[in-house]
Amino acid sequence: MNGITRETLFLSTEQPERERLALLKQHFPNCFDKHGAFLPEKMAEILHSNGISTQKEGYSLNWLGKSYARVLKDTPPETLLAEDIGHNSLPEHRNSENLLIKGDNLEVLKHLKNAYQNQIKMIYIDPPYNTGSDGFVYQDDRKFTAEQLAQLGGMDLDEARRVLEFTSKKSNSHSAWLTFMYPRLYVARELLREDGVIFISIDDNEQAQLKILCDEVFGEENFVGCYLKQSKVGGGNDSKFIVKEHEYCFCYVKNINLTQEMYIQHSKEYLKRYKEQDEIGRYFWDTFARPGLKNPIIYDIVAPDGQIITNGWIRSKDRFEREYESGIVRIINKSNDASNEDDLDEGIEWSVQFKQYLNPYGMTPRSFTTDFGGSIDGDKDLKNLFKKKLFQYPKSVKFISTLFSTIFDKNALILDFFAGSGTTAHAVMQLNAEDGGNRQFICVQLPEETDKKSEAYKAGYETIFDITKARIEKAAVKIRSENPDFQGDLGFKIFETAVRFQAALNDDFEQIQDDWVNKESAALSDEQLHTLLTTWRVYDGARLPEKVQTVDLSEYTAYYCRQHLYLLAGGFHSECVKALIEKLDSDKDFIPERIVLFGENIDSAMQKELAQAVKTYANKKGLNNLSVLARY
């Protein structure tokens, strides 16, 4: 149709690959032959000529289902996004920037991709550990024939059949777990900012596989380290060989060259000793002697009265002499010094001391710690809110807060797509209340059913999502009561994945092109139209909490968000077109770049009239960016 573009949302499974191929062709056109086939040898030659080494040999992690996992990372979502309007309209949630999303996390991550790509500062996840007793099974209800999967995944027919066999039944093998994790990590990486960081908790069952998988997804050079965290103390009666009291937390960044240093914030007790200050910063006088060191640096220091002091020192003689001249090191009579209660120079008259400066950002975190908060602390956090145990092995607020505090960004957007009991949301709100930050969270949780015999089910929580939601609400109340002066965000908005209710979304695109003018009006409810609006505006780049403005066009309600005007309901007529042009001409704050209409609710004649009117107005005003899109 002249002046109007047509689009069927979530139709193509090949679009991401086409985008990557187009990028390669744009920058390396000479690496393709006349038939469009990529020439890797030519690419290697170009890289080598620019001083970039290439390597033919290497290693990778392979498993049954890897080709399928690669397909899954690029397939479009099979759902829509719906808003919990009742919850989100409540005063405590109406203006919140925090999000709790119900649904399969892979679906949610794909929905978030356009609006949140390169926006997330930090991700923390505590995925299933695949212990055999944690309930993890992989079952996939996506419908592919063996022939379709073989073509999509670039595999032979026999492999495709084997993949479909294990993905269609409940499996907890290493291959099943890796197939589950790979597409989620891949999409999550695309959401991270260039200076973003991801933390992943895991135990011995999958830590070896996870390390190599993350090397592939994030790049081996972007591995920061692994925390070895004490998770419990004792409890060895059920262990046949070794009592496992620890678990791991991998840390990767998106780009190691753009990632700032990590620090743990100082405690109030730690700061008390830094009582003095100069032009460099806060400091205290620490002892220069370290006689207890395994290999101390031993040399003589001459005191002001000529006395020779011999000891094991913390720094070299050359450095001592430089810092003594600059005033960073002093030699003081111990009888006149009351500033250093921890002096180690016992039995001698003189004390050699140096200025121990405070790092204003914090302390560099250590890879091994017993002070991160184990499962007992996580249990206590939940029991303080619910008065009973509703969740197995919850992470502690202390542990998550410590990870968050290593990222010196009080405005960070934080994502947890295995939200579980809701510790991440709790930790974000708690840390904001403590340091005045404005961090926001996005938490995703599947509405997995609780065991009917469990305390959670008996307490009225039929799904894990119900626990997550209640935990955030109770934590907010507690934080508000303990911090009455805190004015930060303690609310959260709820969204969820919903079935794709339009038949048109499942039609073949070519058939839509032939029949689109004959489509009967889709009798969708107001709630369904709102779901379309939510899905479309996020697809078009608007964050979920962003405000949506209603626009009256001659008693027809349109919706305006992020320079997009959405026409969804039926009943759009010529007076609406006239009202739209008048508003474009008179309202300086109304500057849409795209008008998106629901093609099944607006007939072809009216679409033509709208497109022609917009085109005429755009030409008159020189608005090259204004366009009309019919979406199905």
C-alpha positions as CSV (number, residue, x, y, z in Angstrom):
1,M,0.0,0.0,0.0
2,N,1.3,3.4,-1.0
3,G,2.8,5.3,2.0
4,I,2.3,2.5,4.5
5,T,4.5,-0.3,5.7
6,R,3.2,-3.7,6.8
7,E,4.7,-5.8,9.5
8,T,3.9,-9.1,11.2
9,L,5.4,-9.1,14.6
10,F,7.6,-12.1,15.8
11,L,7.3,-13.8,12.5
12,S,10.9,-14.3,11.3
13,T,13.3,-16.6,13.0
14,E,16.1,-15.6,10.7
15,Q,16.2,-11.9,11.4
16,P,19.1,-11.9,14.0
17,E,21.2,-14.0,11.7
18,R,20.4,-11.7,8.8
19,E,21.4,-8.7,10.9
20,R,24.8,-10.3,11.8
21,L,25.4,-11.2,8.2
22,A,24.5,-7.7,7.0
23,L,27.0,-6.3,9.5
24,L,29.8,-8.5,8.2
25,K,28.9,-7.6,4.6
26,Q,28.9,-4.0,5.5
27,H,32.4,-4.0,7.0
28,F,34.0,-6.9,5.1
29,P,32.4,-7.1,1.7
30,N,35.5,-8.7,0.2
31,C,35.1,-11.7,2.5
32,F,32.1,-13.0,0.5
33,D,32.1,-14.6,-2.9
34,K,29.7,-13.7,-5.7
35,H,27.1,-16.2,-4.4
36,G,27.1,-14.6,-0.9
37,A,29.1,-17.4,0.8
38,F,31.3,-16.3,3.6
39,L,35.1,-16.8,3.2
40,P,36.7,-17.3,6.6
41,E,40.2,-17.7,5.2
42,K,39.9,-14.2,3.6
43,M,38.8,-12.8,7.0
44,A,41.8,-14.4,8.7
45,E,44.1,-12.9,6.0
46,I,42.7,-9.4,6.7
47,L,43.0,-9.7,10.4
48,H,46.5,-11.0,10.1
49,S,47.5,-8.1,7.9
50,N,46.3,-5.8,10.7
51,G,48.4,-7.5,13.3
52,I,45.6,-9.5,14.8
53,S,46.5,-13.1,15.4
54,T,44.2,-15.9,14.5
55,Q,44.2,-19.5,15.8
56,K,43.0,-22.5,14.0
57,E,43.2,-24.8,17.0
58,G,41.2,-24.4,20.1
59,Y,38.6,-26.1,22.3
60,S,34.9,-25.8,22.9
61,L,32.1,-27.3,24.9
62,N,29.8,-29.5,22.8
63,W,26.7,-31.4,23.8
64,L,23.6,-32.9,22.3
65,G,21.3,-30.0,21.9
66,K,23.8,-27.2,21.3
67,S,22.6,-26.6,17.8
68,Y,19.1,-26.5,19.1
69,A,20.2,-24.0,21.8
70,R,21.6,-21.8,19.2
71,V,18.2,-21.9,17.4
72,L,16.4,-21.0,20.6
73,K,18.5,-17.9,21.2
74,D,17.3,-16.4,18.0
75,T,13.7,-17.6,17.7
76,P,11.2,-14.8,18.5
77,P,9.0,-15.0,21.6
78,E,5.9,-17.1,21.4
79,T,3.9,-14.9,23.9
80,L,2.8,-11.4,24.4
81,L,3.4,-9.1,27.4
82,A,0.4,-8.2,29.7
83,E,0.2,-5.7,32.5
84,D,-1.4,-6.2,35.9
85,I,-3.3,-3.0,35.7
86,G,-5.0,-3.4,39.1
87,H,-1.7,-3.8,40.9
88,N,0.2,-1.2,38.9
89,S,-2.5,1.4,39.6
90,L,-2.1,1.2,43.3
91,P,-0.6,4.4,44.8
92,E,2.5,2.6,46.2
93,H,3.3,1.1,42.7
94,R,2.0,3.7,40.3
95,N,5.3,5.6,39.9
96,S,7.7,2.7,40.6
97,E,10.6,1.8,38.2
98,N,11.0,-1.7,39.7
99,L,9.6,-4.7,37.8
100,L,8.4,-8.2,38.7
101,I,7.6,-10.2,35.6
102,K,5.8,-13.6,35.6
103,G,6.6,-16.1,33.0
104,D,9.3,-18.2,31.3
105,N,12.5,-16.2,31.6
106,L,13.7,-17.0,28.1
107,E,10.4,-15.5,26.7
108,V,10.8,-12.5,29.0
109,L,14.4,-11.9,28.1
110,K,13.5,-11.9,24.4
111,H,10.6,-9.4,25.0
112,L,13.0,-7.1,26.9
113,K,15.7,-7.2,24.2
114,N,14.7,-4.2,22.2
115,A,14.0,-1.9,25.1
116,Y,16.8,-3.0,27.4
117,Q,19.6,-3.9,25.1
118,N,22.9,-2.5,26.5
119,Q,20.9,-1.1,29.5
120,I,21.5,-3.5,32.4
121,K,24.4,-2.7,34.7
122,M,24.4,-5.9,36.6
123,I,22.8,-9.3,36.5
124,Y,22.6,-11.8,39.3
125,I,21.1,-15.3,38.8
126,D,20.8,-18.4,41.0
127,P,19.8,-20.9,38.3
128,P,18.8,-24.5,39.1
129,Y,21.9,-26.5,40.1
130,N,20.8,-29.7,38.5
131,T,21.5,-31.7,41.6
132,G,19.0,-34.4,40.8
133,S,16.9,-33.3,43.8
134,D,16.3,-29.7,43.1
135,G,13.5,-30.4,40.7
136,F,15.2,-29.3,37.5
137,V,13.9,-31.0,34.3
138,Y,14.0,-29.7,30.8
139,Q,10.9,-30.0,28.7
140,D,10.3,-28.0,25.6
141,D,6.9,-27.6,24.0
142,R,8.1,-25.7,21.0
143,K,6.7,-27.4,17.9
144,F,9.4,-28.3,15.3
145,T,9.5,-31.3,12.9
146,A,12.8,-33.1,12.6
147,E,13.1,-31.6,9.1
148,Q,12.4,-28.0,10.3
149,L,14.9,-28.3,13.2
150,A,17.6,-29.8,11.0
151,Q,17.3,-26.9,8.6
152,L,17.2,-24.2,11.3
153,G,20.0,-25.7,13.3
154,G,22.3,-26.8,10.5
155,M,22.3,-30.4,11.7
156,D,21.6,-33.7,10.1
157,L,18.2,-35.4,10.4
158,D,19.3,-38.0,12.9
159,E,20.7,-35.4,15.3
160,A,17.6,-33.4,15.0
161,R,15.5,-36.4,15.9
162,R,17.7,-37.1,18.9
163,V,17.4,-33.5,20.1
164,L,13.6,-33.5,19.8
165,E,13.5,-36.8,21.7
166,F,15.3,-35.4,24.8
167,T,13.7,-31.9,24.6
168,S,10.2,-33.4,24.5
169,K,10.6,-35.5,27.7
170,K,11.6,-34.4,31.2
171,S,15.4,-34.7,31.2
172,N,18.0,-33.4,33.8
173,S,21.2,-34.5,32.0
174,H,24.2,-32.2,31.5
175,S,23.1,-31.7,27.9
176,A,19.6,-30.8,29.0
177,W,20.9,-28.2,31.5
178,L,23.3,-26.7,29.0
179,T,20.6,-26.5,26.4
180,F,18.4,-24.7,28.9
181,M,21.1,-22.2,30.0
182,Y,22.8,-21.3,26.7
183,P,20.1,-19.2,25.1
184,R,19.3,-17.5,28.4
185,L,22.9,-16.4,29.0
186,Y,23.3,-15.4,25.4
187,V,20.3,-13.0,25.4
188,A,21.2,-11.8,28.9
189,R,24.6,-10.7,27.6
190,E,22.9,-8.6,24.9
191,L,21.0,-6.8,27.7
192,L,24.2,-5.9,29.6
193,R,25.7,-2.5,29.3
194,E,29.2,-2.4,27.8
195,D,30.6,-2.0,31.4
196,G,28.0,-4.5,32.8
197,V,28.7,-7.4,35.0
198,I,27.0,-10.8,35.7
199,F,27.2,-13.0,38.8
200,I,26.1,-16.6,38.6
201,S,25.7,-18.9,41.6
202,I,26.4,-22.6,41.1
203,D,27.6,-25.7,42.9
204,D,29.8,-28.7,42.0
205,N,27.2,-30.4,39.7
206,E,27.5,-27.9,36.8
207,Q,30.3,-25.5,37.7
208,A,32.8,-27.1,35.3
209,Q,30.3,-27.0,32.4
210,L,29.1,-23.5,33.4
211,K,32.7,-22.1,33.3
212,I,33.3,-23.2,29.8
213,L,29.8,-22.2,28.6
214,C,30.4,-18.7,30.0
215,D,33.8,-18.5,28.4
216,E,32.0,-19.1,25.1
217,V,29.1,-16.7,25.7
218,F,31.0,-13.8,27.4
219,G,34.5,-14.5,26.2
220,E,37.3,-16.1,28.3
221,E,39.1,-12.7,28.6
222,N,36.0,-11.3,30.3
223,F,36.2,-13.8,33.2
224,V,36.8,-11.7,36.4
225,G,36.9,-14.4,39.0
226,C,35.1,-16.9,41.1
227,Y,33.9,-16.4,44.6
228,L,34.2,-19.5,46.8
229,K,31.4,-18.9,49.3
230,Q,30.6,-20.8,52.5
231,S,27.0,-21.8,52.2
232,K,26.5,-23.8,55.4
233,V,28.4,-25.0,58.5
234,G,28.2,-28.7,59.5
235,G,25.3,-30.9,58.4
236,G,27.6,-33.7,57.3
237,N,25.6,-36.7,58.5
238,D,24.0,-37.0,55.1
239,S,27.3,-36.9,53.2
240,K,28.9,-40.1,52.0
241,F,32.3,-38.7,51.3
242,I,33.0,-35.0,51.7
243,V,30.8,-32.6,53.5
244,K,30.1,-29.8,51.1
245,E,30.0,-26.5,52.8
246,H,30.6,-24.2,49.9
247,E,29.3,-23.1,46.5
248,Y,30.6,-20.9,43.8
249,C,29.7,-17.6,42.2
250,F,31.2,-16.8,38.8
251,C,31.8,-13.2,37.8
252,Y,32.0,-12.2,34.1
253,V,31.9,-8.8,32.5
254,K,30.8,-7.8,29.0
255,N,33.9,-5.9,28.2
256,I,36.9,-6.2,30.6
257,N,38.5,-3.0,29.1
258,L,35.5,-0.9,30.1
259,T,34.7,-2.3,33.5
260,Q,35.6,-0.3,36.5
261,E,37.3,-1.8,39.6
262,M,35.1,-3.6,42.1
263,Y,34.9,-2.7,45.8
264,I,33.1,-3.7,48.9
265,Q,31.9,-0.6,50.9
266,H,33.6,0.0,54.2
267,S,31.7,-0.8,57.4
268,K,31.1,2.0,59.9
269,E,33.4,0.2,62.4
270,Y,36.2,0.0,59.9
271,L,36.0,3.7,59.1
272,K,36.4,4.7,62.8
273,R,40.1,4.2,62.8
274,Y,40.7,6.7,59.9
275,K,40.6,9.7,62.2
276,E,43.2,12.0,60.5
277,Q,43.1,13.7,57.1
278,D,45.5,15.5,54.8
279,E,45.4,16.7,51.2
280,I,45.5,13.1,49.9
281,G,42.7,11.8,52.1
282,R,41.7,10.1,55.4
283,Y,44.4,8.0,57.1
284,F,45.7,6.4,60.3
285,W,49.2,5.7,61.4
286,D,50.0,2.0,60.9
287,T,53.1,0.2,62.0
288,F,55.9,-0.2,59.5
289,A,57.1,-3.3,61.3
290,R,56.0,-6.8,60.3
291,P,58.1,-9.2,62.2
292,G,55.5,-12.0,61.8
293,L,55.9,-12.2,58.1
294,K,57.2,-15.4,56.6
295,N,59.9,-13.6,54.6
296,P,60.2,-10.1,56.2
297,I,62.3,-7.4,54.7
298,I,65.1,-6.9,57.3
299,Y,67.3,-3.8,57.4
300,D,68.5,-1.2,59.9
301,I,66.7,2.1,60.4
302,V,68.4,5.0,62.3
303,A,66.2,6.7,64.9
304,P,66.5,10.5,65.5
305,D,68.8,9.9,68.6
306,G,71.1,7.6,66.6
307,Q,69.6,4.3,67.9
308,I,69.7,1.5,65.4
309,I,66.3,-0.2,64.9
310,T,66.4,-3.6,63.2
311,N,63.2,-5.4,62.3
312,G,61.2,-7.1,59.6
313,W,59.6,-4.2,57.7
314,I,56.6,-4.0,55.4
315,R,58.3,-2.1,52.6
316,S,61.8,-1.9,51.0
317,K,64.6,0.3,52.3
318,D,64.4,2.5,49.2
319,R,60.7,3.1,49.6
320,F,61.2,3.8,53.3
321,E,63.7,6.5,52.6
322,R,61.5,8.1,49.9
323,E,58.4,8.1,52.1
324,Y,60.3,9.2,55.2
325,E,61.5,12.3,53.3
326,S,57.9,13.0,52.1
327,G,56.3,12.6,55.5
328,I,54.3,9.5,54.7
329,V,56.6,7.6,57.2
330,R,57.6,8.8,60.6
331,I,59.8,7.6,63.5
332,I,58.1,8.5,66.8
333,N,58.9,8.0,70.4
334,K,56.5,5.4,71.6
335,S,56.1,7.0,75.0
336,N,54.8,10.2,73.3
337,D,52.5,8.3,70.9
338,A,48.9,7.5,71.8
339,S,47.6,7.3,68.2
340,N,48.5,3.7,67.5
341,E,47.1,1.1,69.9
342,D,48.1,-1.8,67.7
343,D,51.9,-1.0,67.5
344,L,53.9,-4.2,67.0
345,D,57.3,-2.7,67.9
346,E,57.3,-4.0,71.5
347,G,60.3,-3.6,73.7
348,I,61.9,-0.7,71.9
349,E,61.7,3.1,72.4
350,W,61.0,4.1,68.8
351,S,58.1,3.3,66.6
352,V,58.2,3.4,62.8
353,Q,54.8,4.2,61.3
354,F,53.3,5.1,57.9
355,K,50.1,6.7,56.8
356,Q,47.6,4.0,55.9
357,Y,45.2,5.8,53.5
358,L,41.6,5.0,53.1
359,N,40.4,3.9,49.7
360,P,37.3,6.1,49.3
361,Y,35.5,3.5,47.2
362,G,35.9,0.5,49.4
363,M,37.9,-2.7,49.8
364,T,38.8,-5.0,46.9
365,P,36.6,-8.1,47.4
366,R,38.4,-11.4,48.2
367,S,37.6,-14.6,46.3
368,F,37.3,-16.7,49.4
369,T,35.0,-15.7,52.2
370,T,33.0,-17.1,55.1
371,D,31.3,-13.7,55.7
372,F,29.0,-13.6,52.6
373,G,25.9,-14.9,54.3
374,G,25.0,-18.6,53.9
375,S,21.8,-20.5,53.6
376,I,21.1,-20.1,57.4
377,D,21.1,-16.3,56.9
378,G,18.8,-16.7,53.9
379,D,16.4,-18.7,56.0
380,K,16.5,-16.1,58.7
381,D,15.7,-13.3,56.2
382,L,12.6,-15.2,55.0
383,K,11.4,-16.2,58.5
384,N,11.7,-12.6,59.7
385,L,9.1,-11.8,57.0
386,F,6.9,-14.9,56.8
387,K,7.4,-16.4,60.3
388,K,7.9,-19.8,58.7
389,K,10.1,-21.6,56.2
390,L,8.5,-21.3,52.7
391,F,11.5,-21.7,50.4
392,Q,14.5,-24.1,50.1
393,Y,18.0,-22.6,50.2
394,P,17.2,-18.9,49.7
395,K,20.1,-16.6,49.1
396,S,20.8,-14.1,51.9
397,V,20.2,-10.4,51.6
398,K,23.8,-9.9,52.9
399,F,25.3,-12.0,50.1
400,I,23.4,-10.2,47.3
401,S,23.9,-6.8,48.8
402,T,27.7,-7.5,49.0
403,L,27.8,-8.3,45.3
404,F,25.8,-5.2,44.5
405,S,28.1,-3.0,46.6
406,T,31.1,-4.1,44.5
407,I,29.5,-2.2,41.6
408,F,30.0,1.5,42.5
409,D,26.8,2.7,40.8
410,K,23.9,3.7,43.0
411,N,21.7,4.2,39.9
412,A,22.3,0.7,38.5
413,L,19.6,-1.3,36.8
414,I,19.8,-4.8,38.1
415,L,18.3,-7.9,36.6
416,D,17.6,-11.3,38.1
417,F,15.7,-13.7,35.8
418,F,15.7,-16.6,38.3
419,A,14.1,-14.5,41.1
420,G,13.1,-17.4,43.4
421,S,12.2,-16.1,46.8
422,G,12.9,-12.5,45.8
423,T,16.2,-11.9,47.6
424,T,17.5,-9.7,44.8
425,A,14.6,-7.3,45.0
426,H,14.8,-7.3,48.8
427,A,18.6,-6.5,48.6
428,V,18.1,-3.7,46.1
429,M,15.6,-1.9,48.3
430,Q,17.6,-2.6,51.5
431,L,20.8,-1.2,50.0
432,N,19.1,1.8,48.6
433,A,17.7,2.6,52.1
434,E,21.1,2.2,53.6
435,D,23.1,4.4,51.2
436,G,20.5,6.6,49.6
437,G,20.9,4.8,46.2
438,N,18.4,4.7,43.4
439,R,19.0,1.2,42.0
440,Q,16.1,-0.5,40.2
441,F,15.4,-4.2,39.9
442,I,13.8,-6.4,37.2
443,C,13.0,-9.8,38.6
444,V,11.6,-12.6,36.5
445,Q,9.9,-15.7,38.0
446,L,8.1,-18.7,36.5
447,P,4.7,-19.4,38.2
448,E,6.0,-22.9,39.2
449,E,3.6,-24.7,41.4
450,T,4.5,-25.4,45.0
451,D,4.2,-28.8,46.5
452,K,0.7,-29.3,47.9
453,K,2.3,-30.7,51.1
454,S,4.6,-27.8,51.6
455,E,4.4,-25.0,54.1
456,A,4.2,-22.6,51.3
457,Y,1.1,-24.2,49.8
458,K,-0.6,-24.5,53.2
459,A,0.1,-20.8,53.7
460,G,-1.7,-19.9,50.5
461,Y,1.2,-19.6,48.1
462,E,0.3,-21.9,45.2
463,T,3.2,-20.8,43.1
464,I,6.8,-19.7,43.5
465,F,5.8,-16.4,41.9
466,D,3.3,-15.9,44.7
467,I,6.1,-16.2,47.2
468,T,8.3,-13.8,45.2
469,K,5.6,-11.1,45.1
470,A,4.7,-11.5,48.8
471,R,8.4,-11.3,49.8
472,I,8.9,-8.0,48.0
473,E,5.7,-6.5,49.5
474,K,6.7,-7.6,53.0
475,A,10.3,-6.5,52.6
476,A,9.1,-3.1,51.5
477,V,6.9,-2.7,54.6
478,K,9.8,-3.7,56.9
479,I,12.3,-1.4,55.2
480,R,9.8,1.5,55.4
481,S,9.2,0.9,59.1
482,E,12.9,0.8,59.8
483,N,13.8,3.8,57.6
484,P,10.9,6.2,58.0
485,D,12.9,9.1,56.4
486,F,13.7,7.0,53.2
487,Q,12.0,8.5,50.2
488,G,13.2,5.9,47.6
489,D,11.3,3.5,45.5
490,L,9.8,0.6,47.5
491,G,7.1,-0.3,45.0
492,F,7.1,-2.5,41.9
493,K,5.1,-3.0,38.8
494,I,3.9,-6.5,37.6
495,F,3.8,-7.8,34.0
496,E,3.4,-11.3,32.7
497,T,3.7,-13.3,29.5
498,A,0.4,-14.1,27.9
499,V,-0.8,-16.3,25.0
500,R,-0.7,-14.9,21.5
501,F,-4.5,-14.5,21.0
502,Q,-4.4,-13.2,17.4
503,A,-4.7,-15.8,14.7
504,A,-2.9,-13.4,12.4
505,L,0.3,-13.7,14.3
506,N,0.5,-17.4,13.4
507,D,-0.4,-17.0,9.7
508,D,2.0,-17.2,6.9
509,F,3.4,-13.8,6.0
510,E,2.8,-14.3,2.3
511,Q,-0.8,-15.2,2.9
512,I,-1.2,-12.1,5.0
513,Q,0.1,-10.0,2.1
514,D,-2.5,-11.6,-0.2
515,D,-5.5,-11.5,2.2
516,W,-4.8,-8.6,4.6
517,V,-7.4,-6.3,3.1
518,N,-10.1,-8.9,3.5
519,K,-9.4,-9.7,7.2
520,E,-12.4,-9.4,9.3
521,S,-12.2,-7.1,12.3
522,A,-10.7,-8.9,15.3
523,A,-13.1,-8.7,18.2
524,L,-10.5,-8.2,20.9
525,S,-11.4,-7.0,24.4
526,D,-10.0,-3.8,25.9
527,E,-7.7,-6.0,28.0
528,Q,-6.3,-7.8,25.0
529,L,-5.8,-4.5,23.2
530,H,-3.9,-3.2,26.2
531,T,-1.7,-6.3,26.0
532,L,-1.0,-5.6,22.4
533,L,0.0,-2.0,23.4
534,T,2.3,-3.3,26.1
535,T,4.0,-5.8,23.8
536,W,4.3,-3.4,20.9
537,R,5.7,-0.5,22.8
538,V,8.4,-2.6,24.4
539,Y,9.2,-4.1,21.0
540,D,9.5,-0.5,19.8
541,G,12.1,0.3,22.5
542,A,10.0,1.7,25.4
543,R,10.9,0.4,28.9
544,L,8.0,-1.2,30.7
545,P,7.5,1.5,33.4
546,E,7.5,4.3,30.9
547,K,4.4,6.5,30.9
548,V,1.8,6.0,28.2
549,Q,-0.2,9.1,27.2
550,T,-3.7,8.8,25.9
551,V,-4.5,11.0,23.0
552,D,-8.1,12.0,22.0
553,L,-8.7,12.0,18.3
554,S,-12.3,13.0,17.8
555,E,-13.5,10.7,20.6
556,Y,-11.1,7.9,19.4
557,T,-8.5,7.0,22.0
558,A,-4.9,6.6,20.7
559,Y,-1.8,6.0,22.8
560,Y,1.5,7.9,22.7
561,C,4.8,6.5,24.0
562,R,8.4,7.1,23.0
563,Q,7.6,9.0,19.7
564,H,5.1,6.2,18.7
565,L,1.4,6.8,18.3
566,Y,-0.6,3.5,18.6
567,L,-4.1,3.1,16.9
568,L,-5.5,-0.1,18.2
569,A,-9.2,-0.1,18.6
570,G,-11.8,-0.2,15.8
571,G,-13.9,2.8,14.9
572,F,-11.1,5.0,13.4
573,H,-12.7,7.3,10.8
574,S,-12.1,10.4,8.7
575,E,-12.7,12.8,11.6
576,C,-10.0,11.0,13.5
577,V,-7.5,11.6,10.7
578,K,-8.4,15.3,10.7
579,A,-8.0,15.5,14.5
580,L,-4.6,13.8,14.2
581,I,-3.3,16.3,11.6
582,E,-4.6,19.2,13.7
583,K,-2.8,17.9,16.8
584,L,0.4,17.4,14.8
585,D,0.1,21.0,13.7
586,S,-0.8,22.6,17.0
587,D,0.8,20.6,19.8
588,K,4.6,21.3,20.0
589,D,5.1,18.4,22.5
590,F,3.4,15.9,20.2
591,I,6.1,14.8,17.8
592,P,5.5,11.1,16.8
593,E,8.0,9.6,14.4
594,R,5.8,6.5,13.7
595,I,2.1,5.9,13.7
596,V,1.5,2.2,14.4
597,L,-2.0,0.8,13.7
598,F,-3.6,-2.6,14.4
599,G,-4.2,-3.7,10.8
600,E,-7.1,-6.0,11.7
601,N,-9.1,-3.2,13.4
602,I,-8.8,-0.5,10.7
603,D,-10.1,-1.2,7.2
604,S,-7.9,-0.8,4.1
605,A,-9.7,2.4,2.9
606,M,-9.2,4.2,6.2
607,Q,-5.5,3.0,6.2
608,K,-5.0,4.6,2.8
609,E,-6.7,7.8,3.8
610,L,-4.5,8.0,7.0
611,A,-1.3,7.2,5.1
612,Q,-2.0,9.8,2.4
613,A,-2.9,12.5,5.0
614,V,0.2,11.8,7.0
615,K,2.4,11.8,3.9
616,T,1.0,15.1,2.6
617,Y,1.5,16.7,6.0
618,A,5.0,15.3,6.4
619,N,6.0,16.6,3.0
620,K,4.5,20.0,3.8
621,K,6.4,20.3,7.1
622,G,9.6,18.5,5.9
623,L,9.1,15.7,8.4
624,N,11.2,13.0,6.8
625,N,11.0,10.6,9.9
626,L,7.2,10.5,10.2
627,S,5.8,7.1,8.9
628,V,2.8,4.9,9.1
629,L,3.1,1.2,10.0
630,A,0.3,-1.4,9.8
631,R,1.1,-4.2,12.3
632,Y,-0.6,-7.6,12.6
